[in-house]
Amino acid sequence: MMSRCATMLVLATAHVAVHVSTALKIEARLTADLEHEFKALHVKVHSIVAGLREQLNNNNGEMRKAPVSPMLIEFQQKLQRTLSDTVYMKDKHAAWAELTSAYNSVEQLVTPYNAWEAAHRS
Protein backbone atom coordinates (compact mmCIF):
# COMPACT_ATOMS: atom_id res chain seq x y z
CA MET A 1 0.00 0.00 0.00
CA MET A 2 2.82 2.36 0.91
CA SER A 3 4.72 1.68 -2.33
CA ARG A 4 1.54 2.30 -4.31
CA CYS A 5 1.12 5.73 -2.65
CA ALA A 6 4.78 6.54 -3.27
CA THR A 7 4.41 5.50 -6.91
CA MET A 8 1.29 7.65 -7.30
CA LEU A 9 3.09 10.58 -5.67
CA VAL A 10 6.08 10.19 -8.01
CA LEU A 11 3.79 9.98 -11.05
CA ALA A 12 1.83 13.06 -9.95
CA THR A 13 5.05 14.99 -9.38
CA ALA A 14 6.39 13.91 -12.77
CA HIS A 15 3.12 14.95 -14.40
CA VAL A 16 3.32 18.42 -12.82
CA ALA A 17 7.00 18.71 -13.74
CA VAL A 18 6.21 17.92 -17.37
CA HIS A 19 3.55 20.63 -17.48
CA VAL A 20 5.84 23.16 -15.81
CA SER A 21 8.75 22.40 -18.13
CA THR A 22 6.45 22.62 -21.16
CA ALA A 23 5.17 25.98 -19.95
CA LEU A 24 8.74 27.20 -19.46
CA LYS A 25 9.68 26.09 -22.99
CA ILE A 26 6.68 27.91 -24.42
CA GLU A 27 7.53 31.00 -22.37
CA ALA A 28 11.15 30.90 -23.59
CA ARG A 29 9.99 30.56 -27.20
CA LEU A 30 7.51 33.42 -26.79
CA THR A 31 10.23 35.56 -25.24
CA ALA A 32 12.59 34.81 -28.13
CA ASP A 33 9.85 35.58 -30.66
CA LEU A 34 9.03 38.81 -28.84
CA GLU A 35 12.70 39.81 -28.79
CA HIS A 36 12.94 39.17 -32.54
CA GLU A 37 9.74 41.13 -33.26
CA PHE A 38 10.93 43.96 -31.02
CA LYS A 39 14.24 44.23 -32.86
CA ALA A 40 12.56 44.16 -36.28
CA LEU A 41 10.08 46.85 -35.26
CA HIS A 42 12.86 48.93 -33.72
CA VAL A 43 14.74 48.82 -37.03
CA LYS A 44 11.59 49.84 -38.96
CA VAL A 45 10.91 52.83 -36.70
CA HIS A 46 14.59 53.81 -36.79
CA SER A 47 14.48 53.76 -40.60
CA ILE A 48 11.42 55.99 -40.54
CA VAL A 49 13.15 58.48 -38.24
CA ALA A 50 16.22 58.50 -40.51
CA GLY A 51 14.00 59.04 -43.56
CA LEU A 52 12.22 61.94 -41.89
CA ARG A 53 15.53 63.49 -40.94
CA GLU A 54 16.77 63.12 -44.51
CA GLN A 55 13.58 64.65 -45.94
CA LEU A 56 13.79 67.60 -43.58
CA ASN A 57 17.43 68.24 -44.50
CA ASN A 58 16.96 67.83 -48.28
CA ASN A 59 16.72 70.70 -50.74
CA ASN A 60 18.82 73.14 -48.73
CA GLY A 61 16.38 73.11 -45.83
CA GLU A 62 13.34 74.10 -47.91
CA MET A 63 11.23 71.46 -46.19
CA ARG A 64 11.94 73.09 -42.82
CA LYS A 65 10.33 76.30 -44.13
CA ALA A 66 7.08 74.53 -45.02
CA PRO A 67 4.07 75.27 -42.79
CA VAL A 68 3.75 71.61 -41.76
CA SER A 69 7.40 71.17 -40.81
CA PRO A 70 7.08 72.04 -37.08
CA MET A 71 4.64 69.15 -36.71
CA LEU A 72 6.94 66.82 -38.65
CA ILE A 73 9.93 67.85 -36.56
CA GLU A 74 7.98 67.28 -33.35
CA PHE A 75 6.76 63.91 -34.63
CA GLN A 76 10.32 62.90 -35.54
CA GLN A 77 11.56 63.92 -32.08
CA LYS A 78 8.80 61.92 -30.39
CA LEU A 79 9.71 58.88 -32.47
CA GLN A 80 13.37 59.30 -31.53
CA ARG A 81 12.41 59.59 -27.86
CA THR A 82 10.30 56.44 -28.12
CA LEU A 83 13.22 54.59 -29.70
CA SER A 84 15.65 55.67 -27.00
CA ASP A 85 13.16 54.94 -24.20
CA THR A 86 12.29 51.46 -25.41
CA VAL A 87 15.72 50.16 -26.33
CA TYR A 88 16.81 49.77 -22.69
CA MET A 89 13.46 48.79 -21.17
CA LYS A 90 13.60 45.57 -19.16
CA ASP A 91 9.98 44.68 -19.89
CA LYS A 92 10.11 43.82 -23.59
CA HIS A 93 6.33 43.36 -23.72
CA ALA A 94 5.83 46.99 -22.72
CA ALA A 95 8.62 48.14 -25.03
CA TRP A 96 7.12 46.24 -27.95
CA ALA A 97 3.70 47.76 -27.18
CA GLU A 98 5.18 51.28 -27.20
CA LEU A 99 6.99 50.68 -30.48
CA THR A 100 3.87 49.16 -32.01
CA SER A 101 1.90 52.23 -31.01
CA ALA A 102 4.53 54.53 -32.54
CA TYR A 103 4.60 52.48 -35.75
CA ASN A 104 0.81 52.54 -35.97
CA SER A 105 0.91 56.32 -35.64
CA VAL A 106 3.29 56.46 -38.57
CA GLU A 107 1.02 54.20 -40.59
CA GLN A 108 -1.97 56.43 -39.83
CA LEU A 109 -0.06 59.42 -41.18
CA VAL A 110 1.37 57.73 -44.25
CA THR A 111 -1.57 55.61 -45.44
CA PRO A 112 -3.78 58.48 -46.73
CA TYR A 113 -0.84 59.98 -48.61
CA ASN A 114 0.07 56.64 -50.16
CA ALA A 115 -3.53 56.14 -51.22
CA TRP A 116 -3.69 59.62 -52.74
CA GLU A 117 -0.37 59.11 -54.53
CA ALA A 118 -1.51 55.76 -55.95
CA ALA A 119 -4.77 57.30 -57.19
CA HIS A 120 -2.96 60.15 -58.98
CA ARG A 121 -0.30 58.15 -60.76
CA SER A 122 -0.49 58.39 -64.48
Buried (B, 14 or more C-beta within 10 A) or exposed (E): EEEEEEEEEEEEEEEEEEEEEEEEEEEEEEEEEBEEBBBEBBEBBBEBBEEBEEBBEEEEEEBBEEEEBEEBBEBBEEBBEBBEEBEEBEEBEEBBEBBBEBBEBBEEEEEEEEEEEEEEEE
